[in-house]
Amino acid sequence: MDKREIGEILKKALGHGADFAEFFLEHKETTSVFCEENRIERINSGIDEGVGIRVIHNNSTSYAYTNDLSLERLLEVAETAGKAAQKEARYPETFNFITPSAEAQFNIRIPPSEIKLETKTSKILEANKAARGVDPRIRQVTVSYGDIKQDIIIANSEGIYVEDARTRTRIAVNAVAAENDVIQTGYFSAGGVTGFELFDDNPASVLGENAARRAVLMLSAQAAPSGKMPVVMDSKAGGTMIHEACGHGLEADLVHKGLSVYAGKKGEQVASPLVTVIDDALIPNKYGSLRYDDEGKPGQKTVLIKNGVLEEFMYDYQTAHKEGRESTGNGRRESYQNRPIPRMRNTYIAPGNTKPHKIMKEVEDGLLVMAMGGGQVNTTNGDYVFDVAEGYLIKDGEIVAPVRGATLTGNGPSTLQAIEMVGSDLGYTIGVCGKDGQGVPVSDAQPTILVKELIVGGRGIDKSNGKIRRI
């Protein structure tokens, strides 16, 4: 589809007097493979393409999409989207499109599209075999693999025109270990804006072994204690806490709706002076990295909290327009069927100056978190509850024993204020972040940190009053 035709579609969308119109074309090729019970259970591959037309009038959005790419149909869709506005139409005779330069450049050395399906399945079976070979108590292993190649064209009535090609590859291993009445799981994953070279630094066998070892280790773990105590979060736990307990509250749409605990707090001290939080699209090959966001804004690095002071929120076009400012390049969507909204990319706490091994030495009696599980967050007040997938008791600065069944209960801003030490390391995790029914790839990270006090839930001895309880 050429620029002239796209210009005609935008004019049609503006035909009822809208303030802004946007064209988003997506062509997506995907492959996914799933292994269970020692065999390949599912192989899915497909192609999806379509166009979404967004129209904004008086800060209200109308959105329509189609997978029929004929000009006639696209003009009809543009007309449908544009009908929300009812005033005299004004638009240029022609659009003089420009493409903003992008700082980020990602090199895909081995495009997954050039790899035979047999090679992909062999990696999955390799991870499965390695996991099962760790210990006879491994009862179940599931391995999932996926790659995606996405080609997009974005154009809008302000004259922006962007073409971009995106490739992502990922693998995840989940192992289940059982002994007597105890069942434990272990999970490891890897992925990024990368091709099949992903496996150069992340051998499938190592991922499988790591998942299985975590599951087996937790079989012998004792019940986690409960009560208030210092918590060391190792960098290997990744940035789940900062993503969930802080990041979503810094997305501008939630701020505007009054659904963020950080609303109205720009310029205020919201975290320990040791804490700097960054959302960055430019980190080479991370899962949330972008050359352009899904509105055509070049990817950038945004400092959200600097030395504990809230400096910035994450904006897309519409939330930025409401404040008369520029977007931060956080406008993202799952597909052409969705309108863009503010979303995180690669979000992390910046490393500090303390050697990681020195942090645990400061803890007399507490918990070390090596891996996080699922959880829930209330963005309005910042309260959260997270499961601990791998944890250890700390006594006099040393690891005493693994524990299972631990949860962390706290409040995002309070936790950030209670960070007393920040390590010089940085560890990433990847995932698909869900919001408003849309899932987008992200990564999050943190250094090893010491939180002065959190509520730890478990079935062991209550550190607060000596009783057994469950939080």
N, C-alpha and C positions, 0 to 999 in steps of 0.2 A: 504494500500500500504506500503510495507516494505522499509527499507533503501537501500537494495541492488537494488531494482527496481528504486528507486529515483536516486541512483548513476548512473545506466545505462542511465537514461533519461538525466542527467547532462552531461555525457560523449558524448552523441549524440549531445547535444546542443553545446558542445565545439568542435565538429568534424571538423569544418571548420576554426579553429584557433582563436576563440573568446577569449577575455581576461577574461570574467566573465560570469557565467551562474547561473540562479536562478529558483527554482521550488516553486510555490505557489499553494497549494491546499486549497479550501474553501468548507465547507458544511454549509449551512445557512438555518435556519428555522425561518420564520417570521409570525407574526399575526398582522393585523391592523383592527381597527374597527372605523367607522365614523358615528356620530349621527348628524342629522339635522331634523328640523321640528318635534321635539318631538319623533322621532323614529330612530331606527338603520337603516341607509341607505345602508351601505356596510360593509361586513365582508370579509376580504381577508386573506387567510393563504396559505403558500406554502413552498416548499423546493427547494433550488437551490444549485447546486454543480458544480464545475469545477476546472480546473487547468490552470494557466497562466505560460508561460515560457518566461523569459526575458534573453536576451543575450546582452552584452555590448562589443563593439570592438572599440578601438580608441575614446572612449567617445561618441560613437553613439549607440543608443539603438534600438534593434529589439524585438518586443513583439508579441506573438501569444498565443491563448487560445482555450480551447475546453471544452465541458461538457460531452465528451466521455472519461471515465476514464479507458478504456482498455489500457494495456501496449502498444499494437501495435499502437493505435492512439496517445498516448502520445509521443512515439518515433518519429512519423511522425511530430507532432507539434514541437518537439524539433529540428528536422532536418530543418524544415521551418524557425524557429527563428534563427538558427545558420548560415544559408546560407549568411547572411549579411557579415560575416567575410570570407576573402579569403586568408588564409595563412596556413602554416603547423600547424596541430593540436598538442597540447601538453596537456595531462591531466594524473592524477595518475591512476594506475591500479585499486585502490579502494579508496573510500573516508572514512577517519576516522572522522566521524562527531562528533562534540561536541555541547553541549547545554549551552550557557552562562547563568549564574544565573540571575534571575530577582528579583529586590528589592521589587517591588509592588506585593501585594497579596490582592485580592478582594473577600470578602465573600458574596456569594449570598444565603441569608437565605431562600427565597421562590421562587424557579425557576418558571417563568411564565408558563413553559411547564406543570407544575403540577396543574395549576389553570384551572378550567372549564371555557369554553367560556361564560357560563351564568353569572359567577362571574365577568368576565371582562366587559361584557355589562352592568351589574348592576352598576358598578362604573361610567361608562360613562353616564348612565341615571341619576345617582345621581348628577353628576356635572351639567347636563342639567337642571334638576329640580331646583337645588339650584340657578342657574343663573336666571332662569325665575321668581323665587319667590322674587327676590330683588326689582323689581319695574315694574309696568304695562307698562312702556315705553320701556322695553326690547322687541324688535320685532323679533329678530333672535338669535339663539344660535347654534354654531357648536362645537362639541367635537370630538377630534381625539385621539386614543390610539394606541400604537404600542409596540411590544416587539420583540426582535431578539436574537437568540442563534446562535453564529458563532463559528465553530470549524475550525482551520487552521493548516496546516503543511507548514513550510518554510524550504527550504534547499538550499544551494548555493555551488559553486565550491571552496569557501574558507574554506569549512568544517563546516559551521554553520548549525545546525539542531534544529528547535524549533517546539514544539506543544503547542497550546494555545486554551483555550475555553473562549469565551466572551459572556456576557449577558448584554443587555441594555433594559430598560423599560422607556417609556415616556407617558405623557398625555398633551394635550393642549386644552384650552378653548378660544373661540372667541365669544364675545357678541356684539350685535348691538342694540343701543338705538336710538329712534327717537321721536322727538317732533316738531310739526309744520314742518318747512322746514329744521330742523337741524338733521343730522344723525352723530352719533359718535360710535366708537368701543372701546372695551376693550379686552385685551389679557393677559392670564396668562398660564404658562407652568411649568412642572417639569419633571425631568428625570435624569438618570445617569446609571453608571455601577452597576446595582442593579436589584433585582427581584421585586416581587409583594409587598415586604415590602416598596416600594416607597410610598405607600399610608399611611404608619404609620405616617410619618412626613409631608405628603402632602395630607390631606383628599380631596377627589374629590369634596365634597360640598364646601369646603373653596376656592378651585381654581375657581369653578364656580361663587361663590359670589364675589370674588375679580375681576374677569373679568367684571361682570355685573356692579359692583359699579364704576369701572373706566369709563365704557361707559356712565353711568348715570351722573356721576360727570361732564364729559366734555360737557354735554348738556347745562349746565348753565354757562360754561366758556365764558369769553369775548375774543374777538379777540386779539391775541398776538401782542405786540408792535414790531416795527422793529428798527434796529439800532445797534450800538456797545454798549455792556454792559457786566458787570461781569456775569458769569454763574456758579452756583453751580450744580454739577452733583451728585445727591444722590447715595449712594451705591446700592440702589434698582434698579437703572437704569442699573446695570450690566456693563459689559466691552465692549459693542458694539463699543464704540469709540476707545478703545485701540486695539481691534481686527482688525477693518477695517482701521483706520487711521494710525496705526503703525505696527500691527502684520504682515500683508501681505508683507509689505516692508522689513521685516526682514527674509523672506524666501529666502534661498540661490539661488534657481533657478532664481528668479526675480532679485536678486543682480547680478548674473553672466550675465544675459541678458541686464543689464543696465536699467532695468525697475523699479528700486527702488531708492527713494530719499536718501536712506541710503548707497548706494554703495560707497565704498572707504572711509567710515567714521568711521571705527573701531578705538577706542581710543579717539574719539572726543566727546565733550560735545554736546549732541543732545537733551537734556531735562533739566528741572529744577533739581538742586541737590536734591530736595525732591522726585524725581521720580526714582523708581526701577521697571523694567518690567521683569516678569518671565514667562516662559512657562514650565509647570510641568505636567508630565504624572503620577505622583505618588500620587496625592491627592486622598484619599479614596473615591471611588464610584462616582466621578464626571463624567460628560457625555463624556469628552475627555480623561479620564484616560486609561492607557494601561500598561499591564505587558511587552509586547513586541510590537514594531512597526511592520509594514507589511513587513519588511525586516529581522526580527529576532533580531533586536537590542533591548536590555533591555530598558524599559522606564527610564527616568531620569528627573531631575530638571535642567533647563538651565536658568541661569541669562542672559538676553539679554541686558538690560540697568541697570547699577548700579550707583546710585547717579547721574543720568543724563548722564553718560558716556556710549557710545555704546561699549559693550564688546563682543557680540557674535551674530551670525546668526543661523538660524535653518536649519540643513543639513539632507539630506538623504544620501544613500550610494554613489550615482553618483556625487552629488555636492561636497561631502567631498573628494572623490577620486581625483577630479580635483585639489584640494588644497593640496593633500597629507596628509590628516588629518582624524580623526575619525568622524563618523556620530554622531549627537546629538539625534538620535532616533526619528526623525521627518518624516521618510519615511512612507507615508500612501497611501492607495488606497481604492476606493469605493468597489471593488469586484475583483474576479479573472480575470475579463475582462479588468482590468485597470492596467497600470504600476504605481509603486509608485512614488510620488513626494513629495517635502518638504511641510508639512502642520502643522498647529498649533494643540495643544492638549487642555490644560487648560491654557489660557493666561490671565495675570492679572497685575495690578499695585499693588505693595506691600503696605500694610497698613502703615500709619505713626503714629504719637503720639498725634495728636490733636483730642479732643472729637468732634464727628460729629456735635453736636448741636451748638458748638461754631463757626463753619465755617460760617453758614448763618448769624450769628450776625455781621460779618464783612462787610456785603454787604448793602450799602445804597440804591441802586436802581439797581435791576438786575432780573435774571431769575433762578428759581429752576427747574431742570429737574428730574422727578421721574421715567420716563420710556421713552425709545428710540424707534423709529419706524424704517422704512427702510431708505436707503440712498445710496449714490454713492461715490466712492473713486477713485482717480487717483493715483496709486502707484508710478508712475514715478516722480510726483512732490509733492505728499502728500495732494493735495487739496481734500476736502470732502464737502458733503452736507448731513445732517441727518434730518429726521423728528422727532419732539418731540411728543410722544404719550400722555404724561401727564406732564404738566408744570404749574408753579405758578409764579406770580409776587412777587418779594421781595421788601419791602419798609422799610427802617430803621431797617433791620435785622429781619423783621417779614414777614410771608406769608400774602399777601393781598387778592389775588383772583386767581382762576384757569384760565388758558388761553388755547386756542386751535389754531391750525393752525401754530404753530411755527416751524421754521427750524433753524438749526445751520449750518453756513457756516464758514469754516476755513481751516487751513493747519495743517497736523499732527505734523510735527516737531515744528512749531510755537506754536501750542496748548500745546505741552508737555513743551516747554520752559516757557509758560505763567502760569503754575500751581503754585499757591502761597501758598496753604494749602492742606494738605493730611490728611484725617481722619484715625482714628484707627479701623474703621469697614471694612467689606468686603462683597460685595453682588455679587451673581452669576446669570448669565442667560445662557440658553442652546440654541443650534441651530444646524442646519446642514449647514456647510460651503461649498460653491460651488467654485470650481476652476478648470479650464481646463476640464469642463464637468463632474467633479467628485464631489460627496457630501460625506462628512465625519462628524461624530458627534464631536462637540466641546463644550466647555464652556468657558466663559470669565467673568472677574470680575474686580471690582475696589472698592476702598474705596470712601467715600464722598470726592470730591475735589472741589477746587475753582480755576476757570480759570479767570485770570485777565480781559480778554476781548475777546468776540467772536461776530461775526456778527449774530444777530438774525433776521430772516425774519418773517413777520407777516402782518396782515391787519389792525393792530391798529395804534396808534400814533407813528410816527417815533421819536425815542428818540434822533436822531442826529439833525434833522432840523424841527421837528414839523409837517411834511407833512405825508400824508397817502401813503404808497407805499408797493409794494410786491417785495421781493428779490427772 
